Amino acid sequence: MIITDSLDALKGIPNFYFIGDDEIHKSFNILISSEALGKPMTFGLMTPEPQETLREFIEEYTVIQAAGGLVFNKNHELLTIKRNGVWDLPKGKIERHEDQIAAALREVMEETGINHLNISEKIGETYHAYYEDNAILLKETHWYRMNSSGTAALKPQEEEGITEANFAPLDWFNSSEFQSYHSIHDIIKKHLVGTGY
């Protein structure tokens, strides 16, 4: 679901449908069902104040806080993982005693076995929904840019369903091989465009 004040953000998206303000929660339920059936759709809502609309929308759901990282090595390659058969970025839930930065660093290290991480700036947030005990939960993930100078072999966290952890050239993330979630594509694109890559 794209909430925006710009028509440019809605151009060229497959399986796309416009919705009105009064259809946002109904449309959200349809999106979750279509994703579960393997037939993803995209709904777009034009509004003069997208941040306010998003804030009001989020208030209707239980929000789980998570954090993760876009990790680059000295060759300007980006770290990716394969979780449950889908390419992803390392991330996970923020624990009660943690702030966003501590959680992002911990999750990246746990899921990939990487070391020697430096965190630089916050990139933004993504949102995705899932069912738990027949309730819709909304996960808000806070993303940070990280750099690694480590040379140790990566070790995917198999107990979390992670079977691969690799650095890949940036061009690969725009290829058809990188099958991932819309939110993951969006946060990578947002960061790379912002840094001039």
N, C-alpha and C positions, 0 to 999 in steps of 0.2 A: 504494500500500500504506500503510495507516494502522496504526501501532503505538501503542497507547494503553492507559491504565488507566481510561478513562472511557467508558461507553456513550454518553454525550451526543455524543462526537466522531464516532460512527458512525451517527447518526440522519439519515434523509432522503437518503441517498446512492443514486443509481441504479446498477443492475448491481453490487450489493454482495454479497460472500460472506465469511462467517467462515472463518478458518483456525486451525489449531493450531500450536504451537511447531515441531513436526517438519515442517511443510509450508512453511516460510517461503521456502526457496530454490527449491523446485519451483514455488511460487506466483509467485515473482518472474519466473521464466522464462516462465510463462504470461502474466503481465501484459505483458511486453515484446513477446511475439508478438501478443497481442490489440491492443496499441497500433499495431503495424506494420500490422495488417490493418484498421485503422480501426474496431475494435470494442472501445473501452476498457472495462475492468472495474476494480473496486476490491475489494481484499481487506483485511480488518480482522483484526488480531491483538490480543486482550486479554491484557495481562500486567501484573503488579504493578510491574515496573520497566522502563518503556518505553525509557528512555535506555540502560540496560545492554543490552537486547535489540538496540537499534539499533546500538550499538557492536560487539557480537559479529557482527551481520549484515554490517556494513561491512568487517570484517576479512577476509572471504572474497573481496573484490573489489579490483581496482586502482582507486584513487580519484584522480580528477583534480580539482585545486583550481581554483575560479573565484570571481569576485567581480563584483558589480553594484550598481546603485542604483535606489532609488525616488526620482525627482527631481521636486520640486514647484516651481512658479513662484510669483510673488507673488500670483496669483489662486487659489492652492490647487488648481491643476490638476496632474495627474500625467503625466509623460512616458512615452510608449509608442512602440514600434517595430513595424513589420511585417517579419518575417524569414521568407523562404521561404513567404510567403502566410499566416503565422500571427502574430497579435498577441503581443507579447512585451515584456519589459523589457530594457534594455541591460545586458549582462554579457559576461564572457569569461574565458579561462584566465589564471591568475596566472603571470607569467613568473618565471624562476629568481631574478632579482635584486630582486623586489618583495615587499612585504608586502600584506595584504588591502586595506588602504585605498588604497594607491598604485595597485593593479590596478583596483579599483573605479572610481576617478576616471579613470584612463587609458581604460578600456573604454567608459565612458559618453561621454567626449569623442570618442573615435575613432568610435564607432558612430552618434553623433547630430550631431556638429559643435558641440555646446553649449559655452559658456564660462561663466566666472564662477560656479563651483560651490563651495559650502560643504558639507562633510560633517558630520553631527551625531552620530547614534548608530547602532550596529549593531542591525538588526532581527531577524536570525536566519539560519538556513540552510535551503536546500532541496536535495533529492536527485533526480536523474533518471539513468536508465540508457540506454545506447546501445551498438550493436555497432561495433567497429572491428577489422578483420582477424580476423573470426569470434570475437572475445573480447568479453565483456560488460564495459564500463567503467562506473563509477559516478561521476557528477560531483557534487561537493559545492560549492554556490554560497553564498558569504557575502554577505548583502545589507545595504546601508547606506542610511539616509535622507540625502538631499541636497537642498539648496535652490539655486535659480539665480535670479540677478537680471539675467542676460544678456538682451539684446534682439536679438542677431544671429539671422538665419534658421537654422533647423535644416537639417543636411545629412546625409541617411542614407548610411551606408557601403555603397555598392552592391556592392563586391567581396566583402562578407560576406553577400550575399543580402538586404540591408535595402533595402526600396523606399519606406518611409514612416517619418517620425519626427514625432510630433505631441504637443502637450499636450492633454489631454482632461479634462472635468469628472469628478469622482469618481463621479457617478451612472452615467456611461457604462460604468464598469468592472463594474457589477452588471447591465448590460443584456445581451440576447442578441447584440448586435453584437460584444461583446468575446469572441471565440472564441480561447481560449488554453489553455495546459497547466494541469492541476490544480495543479501546484506554484506557478505564477505567481498563480493565483486565491488560493491559500492564503496566500502571503506578503503579498499586497496586503490581504487580509482581516485577517490577523494584525496588520498595522501600523495599519490604519484603526480597528479595534476598540480597540487599545491606546492610540490618541490621541484617542478619543472622536468620530471622524467617523462 
